[in-house]
Amino acid sequence: MTAAWWVLPVAYALDRLLGDPRWLPHPVVGMGKAISRVEAALRRLFAPRALRGAGVLLPLIVVGGSYGLTWALLWLLAQVNPWLAALGEAALIWTTIAAKGLRDAGMAVCAPLLRGDLPAARQALSMIVGRDTDHLDAPEITRGAVETVAENIVDAVVSPLFFALIGGAPLAMAYRAVNTLDSMVGYKNERYKELGWASARLDDAANYIPARLTALMLVAAAACLRLKAREAWRAVRRDASKHPSPNSGYPESAVAGALGIRLGGENSYGGQTSFRAYMGEKRRELEPHDIPKTGALLMAVSGAFVVIAAALQFMLSWAGVAW
């Protein structure tokens, strides 16, 4: 099923204009419920010693089901009218991306910081990070927001757009299922180390190319926005591989270099302190305005990706090459 060249721009425009309206049923909510039910069924069917094998079945069922249902829906719409199918595809891709929501989440932290309202800023940050926020000062609150926005440029924007480009809404929805699985079961704790291992590995594999593509585009965006492009490139080469995630270090190091700040350091989770490798060099202290600067990089990268993707699809279509 091939998407028209204008589908991605329409999907992206819908996200920029409307974000994620609360009144609109979201596929991720359905995915979350499906994951919980499939997990419960697998735990009933498989003995604890066999859960590692069941861990392979979980993403096969959820990701395969997400792809198949999306494909079937678009096929049915195409039987009615091809234009209806294309519009349906744009709407479905819209639900897989969250550029506006990600930027807005960062700004929800920035606004109280600028007012000097640290309790409100900590509360806003706690909505988007897993670390403890109760005692963070302004620079640490800023770091948490910048790191979260930077890391999620891949998961929430570039990866779904990338998979939508190569496989339309079905593949974008399959990616969103992969990402949702990782957020729900991709933990190395006692409960999920056997059942969730395949989901975590699949998420790492799915984001491998988009993460590195995002880093390159962030360097280019830094140059366009008159930020520190050379520092961004240097930070990616030096620091990206130090991150515990095989992918998150790429956008985080690029943003750190572009802004001339240092990310990483000590974080507390449930009262337990852990250290994350530094990204970038500490040329100055973090300040609240670093959050909207990160949002500007997010929007520059996402907008550029859509323009390039649409132009590529249009040229191939004009040349008569099937995409």
C-alpha angles and dihedrals in degrees: 000000000000123000120223114245092252096055097086094048090050092048091048092046090053090053093047092049102037108015111191107333112208091220092060117086107241123216091220089065089056090046091053092052091046092050092051092050095046090047091052091048093049092050089053094047100043130057115235091256090056097050093100089065090045086054088070092050094053097067092037091058098039100038094039091047092050091051094045096047092048092048092048093049092051091046091054091048090050090056088059098042133334091223090054089053092050092050090046089052091052090050092049093048088050089062092055097057129066110182095137094042092050094049092045091051089055092047090050086064095041097053097062090040090059089050091050091244100141097171091056091045091051090049092050091048092050088062093064106031135056096217125099110268105176097103103028119131124220097274091048092048088051091049091052092051095045093047093049095047092045095048093047094052083087102041099038102036124006099041096051090044090048093052092043088055095053100034111013125229095328093060093040089053090047089054091050088053090052091051093046091050091052092050091051106036107008096103130121093222130116094269099049109022090100104029096039103042096094093047091053092048091048091052090051091051094046093052097042098095097032091052093055092042088051091053091053091048091048089055090052091045090051089056092049092048092047093246126132103294095165091050089049092054092045092050092050092052094045105035113021095086092051093070115101089233116072090223112024094071092067100065093033095052092044092052092045091053094044092054096039093238138118122244128187128050133120121355129177122220116185090339093309115117121218132176124230120197116261119258117203130352126291101242092152142352120282114258133189093256089067087075097062089041088058089048089053090053089049093053093044092053096044094046092047092049092053093047093049093045093049092047091050093049092046094051092048091048091048089050090051094246115145114235 
